[in-house]
Amino acid sequence: MDFMDISKMRVTVRKFAQMPVEQDKIEKILEAGRWAPTAVNYQPQRILVLNTPENLAKVKSFCTFEYDKKYADLAEECDDKEHGKNVYYYGAPLVLFVCYDKTACWQHPQSSKSSGATDATIVATHMMLEAASIGLGTVWISYFDENKAKELLNLPESWQPVCMLYVGYPAEDFKPNPNMSGKRFPIEKTCFYNDINDRKRHEV
């Protein structure tokens, strides 16, 4: 499958079938992340694979927030009626908790800025696209209680969370959000050739 095809077929999945992700597919996704580029090849990413009922319950507990429904049509099971909030969890059988080790990152020699967040984001993107290529759905989650997650997952002090990928087979009745999926600005709105004030394409 062509890379562009994979990019266009990937959609955000917010309702998953209740079936596990096979181990060989998990390994393919992790391998895609392993081969992602990182600054100076330091590979500071640290991926915690969560796929047991106990650990998925922990994820659910640190992803309960007030949520603006204009961003997505949430499934009924996402409503926490007892607490009057929404559970930012969609029944995924597999969660990849993506961090970086603050002690293992490249530091910019002038700004001293760490490459960790960028490296982990690139790794997560590779894993997300690999999941799409093998028939799995994903949703990228960056909205969660970081401190509670660190505590419940017993993360080392040096591990900095960046995001989570929920992974699984889309539910049979899942439908992509029409306001989000497949819609992109024209290329001229975001890309410029040689001069930011000239929106025309120029041949070099």
N, C-alpha and C positions, 0 to 999 in steps of 0.2 A: 504494500500500500504506500502511495506517495505521501511525503510528509505534509503537503498542503491538504490532502484529503483527510488526514488524521486531525489536523488543526481545525478544519471546518466541521468535522463530525463530532468533535468533543463538545459536549454541553454540560452545564451544571445540573447534577442530579440531586434532587432533594427528597426522594422516596426510593428506598431500596428493597429488593426482594429479600425475604428471610431465608437466605441460603448462603453458606460459607464460600469464601474465595479459596480456590484450590491452592495448595502450597506451591506448586510449580509456577502459578501465576504471580503469587506474592514474590517469589524469588526473581522472576523476570522484572517486576517493577523495581525491586530493590537494586537489581543489577543495573538497570537504566540510570538510577540515581548514582550508583557507584562510579559510572563512567561520565557523569556530568563534569564540566570544567569548573575548577575553583581557582582562586588567586594563588599563583605560584605552586599550584597543585598541592596545597596544604591539606585539603580535604577535611575541613573542620566540622562537616555535617555529622550529626548524631541522630539516627532515626529509631524511635521506639515503636515497635510493632505491637499493636493492641488488637487482639481478636478473641479474648476470652470473655464470657459473660460478666465476670467480676470487673475486669478492666473497662469494658464498654459501659458498665454502669457508672464507673468513675467519670468517664468522659461526659456522660449525660448530666452528672451532678455539677460539673464546672462549665456547662454550656447552657445554663438557664438564665435568661435575661429578659428585660423589656426588649421588644423587637418591633421595628416599624414594618408592618406587613406590606407596605407599598413596594418593598424590594423583591418580594417573592410571595407566591401563594403557598402558604405552609399547609402541610397535611394536618388533618384533625388531631393525629396523635402527637403533634408538636405542641399542643396546648396543655399547659400545666394548670388545670382549672383550680387546683387546691391553692396555688400561690399566685394565681392571676398573671402568670408570665408565660413566655414561650420557651420551649425547650429547643435549643439550637442544635438539634440532633435528629437524624432522619432514619434511624433504624439500620445504619450501616453495619455490616458484619466485620469490617476491618477499618481500623483507624491508624494512619501513619502520623505519628507525632514528630514533627520536624524541628530540630534544634541545631544550634552550633555550639561548639566548645570554645569559650572565650579565651582559653589558654592556647588554642591551636590555630588561631587565625593569622593571616598576613596583616601587617599594619602598614598603612601608607606612610612612607618616610617623611612626607611634608606635613600632612594633616593629622597623622597618627590615627586616622579613621580605620576601624576594623573592617575586614572584608566579610565577616561572618554572616551578616544578614543577607548580603548579596549572594554569597556562595550557597547558603541554605535555600534561598528562593530559586536559584537555578536548578538545584538538585530536585526540589519539589516539582518544578515545572517538567523536568524530564520524566519523573515518575508518573505525573498526571497524564502526560501524552502517551507514555508506554501503556498505561492502563486502558486508555481509549483504543489503542491499536489492537488490544487483545479482548475487546468486547466488554470492558468494565466501565461503569460510570464512576464519576468522582465529583466531589464538591470541595472547594478550597475554603478552609475555615481559619479566620484570624481573630474572630470575636469570641473570646473565652476568658475566664478568670485565671490569669497566668499564675498568680500566687497559689491559688487552690490546686491548680494542675500540678505545679511543682511539688507541693506537699503530698498530694494523693498518689503521684507517680514516683515518688522518692527520687527525684532528679538530683544529680550532683550540683553543687553550687555553681560550678563553671558552665553548666549547660543553660543556654539562653533559648527559650522557645521562640519560634518564628511563626509557625502555622501548623495546621493539621490537614491531612487529606482523608476524607471519608471515602471509602472505596467499596464497591460491590456491584452486583447486577441490578440494573434498574428494575423497579417493580413493574408488573405487567400494565398497571394503569397509570404509570408515570407519564407525564406530558411536559416537555420543556416549556419554560416560561416564555411566552411569545414576545414579551417586552425586553428580554435579555438575549435569548439564544439566536444566533445567526445574524445579528444586527451589528454592523460596524460602520464607522464614518467613512466617507470617501477618502482615498489615500491622500488627496491634496490637503485635507484638513490636518493631518498629523505628520506628513513627510514633506521635506523641502529640498530642492536641488540647489546647492551652492549659495543661495541667498534667501534668507528667511522671509524677505518681503516679496519674493517672486514665487507664486504658486504654480507656475508652469513647469513642466518637465523639460530639462535641458540635457542634450547629449554632450558628454565631455569629449 
